[in-house]
């Protein structure tokens, strides 16, 4: 434990700073801020090798534990409340985007794993989805960090662009599907939805939560796509943190917890995720970000555009 302590302390201190500082910085969340601060620290200072094991623990194990706690924010009621037609659109879109990601990432992405992470994050829920997939496919901290940076940038751009591009008088159902069914983070969905009107904002968030609830089945499907040489039984094995995510969602769906307790679980999940993002940032050099960032951003924009088109077409057919 002594070997882990220095790196965990550094990650926690920086993560805590980002967590409580982020609300005072416009257009940025604690996850992105922690990632950025971590990158700045590792690029400006020569860190001791004694920090490595603790930083690795924070970027991997704490990330996995965070996913479990995030499950307390998702109830199965979130799926049923959006209606069968909208669920159908979400399921078909996720399957198509993941399949498209699998085939296209190896052709136009210099780093297929980075492409997989970006595509999976685009299809489901941004940072949390990337965090769930990364350990499963043995993604490096650099690949994970670049993917998260790209996802959050595109999510921010989408949040600003969609209300400007689409009419305020646009059909509420269609607008909510476009926003809740495509934008990456919950904050992006809330920002774009409520910028149009309160009805669209409320419905967009409900659709987004239903999309997040598809995390576990999406992980199974994508793992099957990636695991050519593995048996079906091997591909269906879920890591402990996804099983924990499912268990947490199930418990919340069956038991009415006090609001304060649920808020505590969600706070813990978001805080741990912020700390783990600090650790991931501590493993990213600016030169790697510049080398790989352009192609990753291009890939992310392609996937996001395709997803917008798919949701738009399906919403007119179903």
Secondary structure, DSSP 8 states (H G I E B T S, - for coil): -HHHHHHHHHHHHHHHHHHHHGGGSTT--HHHHHHHHHHHHHHHS---GGGHHHHHHHHHHHHHHHHHHHGGG--THHHHTT-HHHHHHHHHHHHHHHHHHHHHHHHH-SSHHHHHHHHHHHHTTTHHHHHHHHHHTT--HHHHHHHHHHHHHHHHHHHHHHHHHS-TTS-HHHHHHHHHTT-SSHHHHHHHHHHH-HHHHHHHHHHHHHHHTTHHHHHHHHHHHH-SSS-HHHHT---HHHHHHHHHHHHHHHS---HHHHHHHHHHHHHHHHHHHHHHHTT--HHHHHHHHHHHHHHHHHHHHHHHHHHHHHHHH-
